[in-house]
Amino acid sequence: MVEHGHLVGIFTERDALIRVLAEGLNPETTLLTEVMTLNPITIHPDQPFVSALHLMYENGFRHVPVAENGRPLGMVSARDALELEAAEFEATLRQREHLRAIMA
């Protein structure tokens, strides 16, 4: 959630499951301000991706907002890391297949 251009909180899938559904709250009437994560830890856009992963690991969460001077710019998720790993894995497989074809 953004107020006056500054990030004041985030609401994730985990928040929906743990803070709303598991608590038996009505998703249609529960206000985000009641269940969102207030003042989340953020990362500056000039930081390396691995720093965001480290923040997630150390703090036990799966999303890190990217912000500059309190203004939200985007979101990094643990899923982003998995997509990078999958892309690298696919590239390695293609390279191995290419080498096998050359050597055959």
C-alpha positions in Angstrom: 0.0 0.0 0.0 1.3 3.4 -0.9 0.4 6.7 0.8 1.6 10.0 -0.5 4.0 8.2 -2.8 5.6 6.2 0.0 5.4 2.5 0.7 3.6 1.8 4.0 2.8 -1.9 3.7 2.5 -4.9 1.5 -0.1 -7.7 1.3 1.1 -11.1 -0.1 -0.4 -14.5 -0.6 1.0 -15.6 2.7 -0.7 -12.7 4.4 -4.0 -13.7 2.8 -3.6 -17.3 4.0 -2.3 -16.7 7.5 -3.8 -13.4 8.5 -7.2 -13.6 6.8 -8.3 -17.2 6.0 -6.5 -19.0 8.8 -7.9 -16.5 11.3 -11.4 -17.0 9.9 -11.8 -13.4 8.7 -14.1 -12.5 5.9 -12.0 -11.6 2.8 -14.8 -9.4 1.5 -15.0 -7.2 4.6 -11.4 -7.3 6.0 -9.5 -4.2 5.3 -5.9 -4.5 4.0 -4.7 -2.0 6.6 -5.8 -4.6 9.2 -3.8 -7.5 7.8 -0.9 -6.2 5.7 2.7 -6.2 6.7 3.4 -2.6 7.8 6.7 -0.9 7.0 8.2 -3.8 5.2 12.0 -4.1 4.8 12.9 -2.8 1.4 15.9 -3.1 -0.9 17.4 -0.3 -3.0 17.4 -0.9 -6.8 21.2 -0.5 -6.9 21.6 -3.6 -4.7 22.5 -7.0 -6.3 19.8 -9.6 -6.6 21.6 -11.8 -4.2 21.2 -9.2 -1.5 17.4 -9.5 -1.9 17.7 -13.3 -1.6 19.7 -12.9 1.5 17.2 -10.5 3.1 14.4 -13.0 2.3 16.4 -15.9 3.8 17.5 -14.1 6.9 14.0 -12.7 7.7 11.8 -15.6 6.6 9.8 -13.9 3.9 9.4 -14.5 0.2 9.0 -10.9 -1.1 11.1 -7.8 -0.9 9.8 -4.5 -2.2 12.3 -2.5 -4.2 12.1 1.2 -3.1 14.1 4.3 -3.5 13.6 7.1 -0.9 10.5 5.3 0.3 8.9 5.2 -3.2 8.1 1.7 -4.4 9.6 0.7 -7.7 8.9 -3.0 -7.8 8.9 -6.3 -6.0 11.4 -9.2 -5.9 10.2 -12.6 -5.0 11.7 -16.0 -4.2 9.9 -17.2 -7.3 12.1 -14.8 -9.3 15.2 -16.7 -8.1 13.6 -20.0 -9.2 12.9 -18.7 -12.6 16.6 -17.7 -12.9 17.7 -21.1 -11.8 15.4 -22.8 -14.2 16.7 -20.6 -17.1 20.3 -21.4 -16.2 19.4 -25.1 -15.9 17.8 -25.1 -19.4 20.8 -23.3 -20.9 23.1 -25.9 -19.4 21.0 -28.8 -20.8 21.0 -27.2 -24.3 24.8 -26.7 -24.1 25.3 -30.4 -23.1 23.0 -31.6 -25.9 24.9 -29.4 -28.4 28.2 -30.9 -27.2 26.9 -34.5 -27.5 25.8 -33.7 -31.0 29.2 -32.4 -31.9 31.0 -35.4 -30.3 28.7 -38.0 -31.8 
